[in-house]
């Protein structure tokens, strides 16, 4: 009888996924709302903002703590790991950005981007129902909706926000290195040549290039992390199917095997995606130093 009641009240697979893919959304009056359009600047995803800020502070604290405790003697494991990571980023920056003055800002920026995105991606390694289950009891009691997503990089607004920030840095360096007039001339003179008849075509191509780089930069990270999160939900459904079925031994075995394999593979994914985003940040800012 208890099993029948559980099956009656349990959400379907579609309802489970839809619920887990819904963000905790607020408008700027801090009222609970739900997004209905693909683009809606009247609201924000509170869960993505919260976890992004918390993990950003954590990443900065870890780097600051490593720098504060750094010694010239034999380093500890944590200091050695940070030093290896910093050296890796600096070597990549030297290969792309030949201006030593620019690297004083861009290298730490790239390091921060890598650590921050890695931490946000790593939230996908938590059990998919752990924090949402806690929020199920705490959130409504505090007057919030019962929605909670914990992977900020599986939110398109987060990844596009990051890519737009990289675009802003690129524009700043374009003006800083080439001057406002030099960059404006490049917009109409490249890539097809400095002829008045080609100025509109050149300008259009430049705008398309900036737009394509920014959108693809954010979409690549979002697509990979969203797909990973969705796979974890499907694996969790296998465990739920076993819990609601007296004969679902195969689901239990499949849940354990699939969960273990995908978790091990996902460690590579979250690291690789952070590295790719960091490298593209270096490449795009490096391109801002090059004259056409």
Buried (B, 14 or more C-beta within 10 A) or exposed (E): EEEEEEEEEBEEEEEBBEBBBBBBBBEEEEEBBEBEEEEBEEBBBBBBBBBBEEBBEEBEEBBEEBEEEEEEEEBEEEBEEBEEBBEBBBEBBEEBBEEEEBBEEBBBBBBBBBBBBBBBBBBBEEEBBEBBEEBBEEBEEEEBBBBBBBBBBBBBBBBBBBBEBBBEBBEEBBBBBBEEEEBBBBBBBBEEEEEEEBBEBBBEBBEEEBEEBBBEBBBBBBBBBBEBBBBBBBBBBBBBBBBBBEEBEEBBEBBBEBBEEBEEEBEEBBBEBBBBBBBBBBBBBBBBBEEE
